Amino acid sequence: MQTISSINTIKYGLFKKRAALSIPAKLMMVIAMAGLTGLLAQVRIPLPFTPVPVTGQVLAVLMAGVLLGKWWGSASMALYATAGIAGLPWFNGFSSGLGATGGYILGFIPAALFLGHFVDKYVESRRLVPLMGLMLAATLLYYIPGTAWLALWLNNTGVATSFSSILALGVAPFIVVDIIKALVTGLIAFAVVPKQDYSA
């Protein structure tokens, strides 16, 4: 019991200090989280029937808002997206630019913002079941721009698309694995986030 209490005290102290960090320190955290996202993007499984691979970067995306808060978490995803679009090769497969997955990458920004807002503001959202729900909802936030952009990208390459074909290429192959990622990330978030208010 004493060990659990000590761990909770440490978690609370870390999140309390996070809010009080200087701007340069927060910027370093933003860069570090963007770098971790780029690193996990290289953990990829290409699928032969779609230009969108399965990647590990979603784990970093979902944790960005939880660990850094809504503004700095979303800033880390904005840095990841902007630098990659500008030419830094840290998208999946060490690529850059707005390829087939550009919409998903842009959707990472509101996903981190959404999670950071709820986890920081509402203590009750840090319980296990609400966290799982938030992770799944954040997944939808990058699916929407991801599939919309994929449709445009395919049309620009001369591939005729329909609503059902876009769902088959950009959503259906990833639902199960993304649910697993969301649940795993929810468990991680539940373990690391203190259950008392640290915003004051």
Contacts in CASP RR format, 6 or more apart in sequence:
PFRMAT RR
TARGET T0000
AUTHOR 0000-0000-0000
METHOD contacts of the structure
MODEL  1
MQTISSINTIKYGLFKKRAALSIPAKLMMVIAMAGLTGLLAQVRIPLPFT
PVPVTGQVLAVLMAGVLLGKWWGSASMALYATAGIAGLPWFNGFSSGLGA
TGGYILGFIPAALFLGHFVDKYVESRRLVPLMGLMLAATLLYYIPGTAWL
ALWLNNTGVATSFSSILALGVAPFIVVDIIKALVTGLIAFAVVPKQDYSA
8 194 0 8 1.000
8 195 0 8 1.000
11 192 0 8 1.000
11 193 0 8 1.000
11 194 0 8 1.000
12 194 0 8 1.000
12 196 0 8 1.000
12 198 0 8 1.000
13 194 0 8 1.000
13 198 0 8 1.000
15 193 0 8 1.000
15 194 0 8 1.000
15 198 0 8 1.000
16 198 0 8 1.000
18 29 0 8 1.000
18 67 0 8 1.000
18 68 0 8 1.000
18 69 0 8 1.000
19 198 0 8 1.000
19 199 0 8 1.000
21 29 0 8 1.000
26 68 0 8 1.000
26 72 0 8 1.000
29 67 0 8 1.000
29 68 0 8 1.000
29 72 0 8 1.000
29 76 0 8 1.000
30 68 0 8 1.000
30 72 0 8 1.000
30 73 0 8 1.000
30 75 0 8 1.000
30 76 0 8 1.000
30 79 0 8 1.000
31 76 0 8 1.000
31 79 0 8 1.000
33 60 0 8 1.000
33 63 0 8 1.000
33 64 0 8 1.000
33 67 0 8 1.000
33 68 0 8 1.000
33 73 0 8 1.000
33 76 0 8 1.000
34 76 0 8 1.000
34 77 0 8 1.000
34 79 0 8 1.000
34 80 0 8 1.000
34 83 0 8 1.000
35 80 0 8 1.000
35 90 0 8 1.000
36 60 0 8 1.000
37 57 0 8 1.000
37 60 0 8 1.000
37 61 0 8 1.000
37 64 0 8 1.000
37 76 0 8 1.000
37 77 0 8 1.000
37 80 0 8 1.000
37 90 0 8 1.000
37 108 0 8 1.000
38 57 0 8 1.000
38 60 0 8 1.000
38 80 0 8 1.000
38 90 0 8 1.000
38 91 0 8 1.000
39 90 0 8 1.000
40 55 0 8 1.000
40 56 0 8 1.000
40 57 0 8 1.000
40 59 0 8 1.000
40 60 0 8 1.000
41 55 0 8 1.000
41 56 0 8 1.000
41 57 0 8 1.000
41 90 0 8 1.000
41 91 0 8 1.000
41 92 0 8 1.000
41 93 0 8 1.000
42 92 0 8 1.000
42 93 0 8 1.000
42 94 0 8 1.000
43 55 0 8 1.000
43 56 0 8 1.000
43 57 0 8 1.000
44 53 0 8 1.000
44 54 0 8 1.000
44 55 0 8 1.000
44 56 0 8 1.000
44 92 0 8 1.000
44 93 0 8 1.000
45 53 0 8 1.000
45 54 0 8 1.000
45 55 0 8 1.000
46 53 0 8 1.000
47 53 0 8 1.000
47 54 0 8 1.000
47 173 0 8 1.000
49 169 0 8 1.000
49 173 0 8 1.000
50 169 0 8 1.000
50 170 0 8 1.000
50 173 0 8 1.000
51 100 0 8 1.000
51 101 0 8 1.000
51 150 0 8 1.000
51 153 0 8 1.000
51 154 0 8 1.000
51 169 0 8 1.000
52 100 0 8 1.000
52 101 0 8 1.000
52 104 0 8 1.000
52 150 0 8 1.000
52 169 0 8 1.000
52 170 0 8 1.000
52 173 0 8 1.000
52 174 0 8 1.000
53 92 0 8 1.000
53 101 0 8 1.000
54 173 0 8 1.000
54 174 0 8 1.000
54 177 0 8 1.000
55 92 0 8 1.000
56 181 0 8 1.000
57 92 0 8 1.000
57 108 0 8 1.000
58 139 0 8 1.000
58 178 0 8 1.000
58 181 0 8 1.000
58 185 0 8 1.000
59 181 0 8 1.000
59 184 0 8 1.000
59 185 0 8 1.000
61 77 0 8 1.000
61 108 0 8 1.000
61 111 0 8 1.000
61 112 0 8 1.000
61 138 0 8 1.000
61 142 0 8 1.000
62 111 0 8 1.000
62 112 0 8 1.000
62 115 0 8 1.000
62 135 0 8 1.000
62 138 0 8 1.000
62 139 0 8 1.000
62 181 0 8 1.000
62 182 0 8 1.000
62 185 0 8 1.000
62 186 0 8 1.000
62 189 0 8 1.000
63 185 0 8 1.000
63 188 0 8 1.000
63 189 0 8 1.000
64 73 0 8 1.000
64 74 0 8 1.000
64 76 0 8 1.000
64 77 0 8 1.000
64 108 0 8 1.000
64 112 0 8 1.000
64 115 0 8 1.000
65 72 0 8 1.000
65 73 0 8 1.000
65 74 0 8 1.000
65 112 0 8 1.000
65 113 0 8 1.000
65 115 0 8 1.000
65 116 0 8 1.000
65 119 0 8 1.000
66 115 0 8 1.000
66 116 0 8 1.000
66 119 0 8 1.000
66 189 0 8 1.000
66 192 0 8 1.000
66 193 0 8 1.000
67 73 0 8 1.000
67 192 0 8 1.000
68 75 0 8 1.000
68 76 0 8 1.000
68 112 0 8 1.000
68 116 0 8 1.000
69 116 0 8 1.000
69 117 0 8 1.000
69 119 0 8 1.000
69 120 0 8 1.000
70 112 0 8 1.000
70 113 0 8 1.000
70 114 0 8 1.000
70 115 0 8 1.000
70 116 0 8 1.000
70 117 0 8 1.000
70 120 0 8 1.000
71 113 0 8 1.000
73 112 0 8 1.000
73 113 0 8 1.000
73 116 0 8 1.000
74 109 0 8 1.000
74 110 0 8 1.000
74 112 0 8 1.000
74 113 0 8 1.000
74 116 0 8 1.000
76 112 0 8 1.000
77 107 0 8 1.000
77 108 0 8 1.000
77 109 0 8 1.000
77 111 0 8 1.000
77 112 0 8 1.000
78 109 0 8 1.000
80 90 0 8 1.000
80 105 0 8 1.000
80 108 0 8 1.000
81 102 0 8 1.000
81 105 0 8 1.000
81 106 0 8 1.000
81 108 0 8 1.000
81 109 0 8 1.000
83 90 0 8 1.000
84 90 0 8 1.000
84 91 0 8 1.000
84 96 0 8 1.000
84 97 0 8 1.000
85 96 0 8 1.000
85 97 0 8 1.000
85 98 0 8 1.000
86 96 0 8 1.000
86 97 0 8 1.000
87 96 0 8 1.000
87 97 0 8 1.000
88 96 0 8 1.000
89 95 0 8 1.000
89 96 0 8 1.000
90 96 0 8 1.000
91 97 0 8 1.000
91 101 0 8 1.000
91 105 0 8 1.000
92 101 0 8 1.000
98 149 0 8 1.000
99 153 0 8 1.000
100 149 0 8 1.000
100 150 0 8 1.000
100 153 0 8 1.000
100 154 0 8 1.000
101 146 0 8 1.000
101 150 0 8 1.000
102 146 0 8 1.000
102 149 0 8 1.000
102 153 0 8 1.000
103 142 0 8 1.000
103 145 0 8 1.000
103 146 0 8 1.000
103 148 0 8 1.000
103 149 0 8 1.000
103 150 0 8 1.000
104 142 0 8 1.000
104 143 0 8 1.000
104 145 0 8 1.000
104 146 0 8 1.000
104 149 0 8 1.000
106 145 0 8 1.000
106 146 0 8 1.000
106 149 0 8 1.000
107 141 0 8 1.000
107 142 0 8 1.000
107 144 0 8 1.000
107 145 0 8 1.000
107 146 0 8 1.000
108 142 0 8 1.000
110 141 0 8 1.000
110 142 0 8 1.000
111 138 0 8 1.000
111 139 0 8 1.000
111 141 0 8 1.000
111 142 0 8 1.000
112 138 0 8 1.000
114 134 0 8 1.000
114 137 0 8 1.000
114 138 0 8 1.000
114 141 0 8 1.000
115 134 0 8 1.000
115 135 0 8 1.000
115 138 0 8 1.000
118 125 0 8 1.000
118 134 0 8 1.000
119 125 0 8 1.000
119 126 0 8 1.000
119 131 0 8 1.000
119 134 0 8 1.000
119 189 0 8 1.000
119 193 0 8 1.000
120 199 0 8 1.000
121 199 0 8 1.000
123 195 0 8 1.000
123 196 0 8 1.000
123 197 0 8 1.000
124 130 0 8 1.000
125 131 0 8 1.000
125 134 0 8 1.000
126 189 0 8 1.000
126 190 0 8 1.000
126 193 0 8 1.000
126 194 0 8 1.000
126 195 0 8 1.000
127 190 0 8 1.000
127 195 0 8 1.000
128 186 0 8 1.000
128 187 0 8 1.000
128 190 0 8 1.000
131 186 0 8 1.000
131 189 0 8 1.000
131 190 0 8 1.000
131 193 0 8 1.000
132 182 0 8 1.000
132 183 0 8 1.000
132 186 0 8 1.000
133 182 0 8 1.000
135 182 0 8 1.000
135 183 0 8 1.000
135 185 0 8 1.000
135 186 0 8 1.000
135 189 0 8 1.000
136 179 0 8 1.000
136 182 0 8 1.000
138 182 0 8 1.000
139 178 0 8 1.000
139 179 0 8 1.000
139 181 0 8 1.000
139 182 0 8 1.000
143 170 0 8 1.000
143 171 0 8 1.000
146 170 0 8 1.000
147 166 0 8 1.000
147 167 0 8 1.000
147 170 0 8 1.000
147 171 0 8 1.000
150 166 0 8 1.000
150 169 0 8 1.000
150 170 0 8 1.000
151 161 0 8 1.000
151 166 0 8 1.000
154 161 0 8 1.000
154 166 0 8 1.000
154 169 0 8 1.000
155 161 0 8 1.000
END
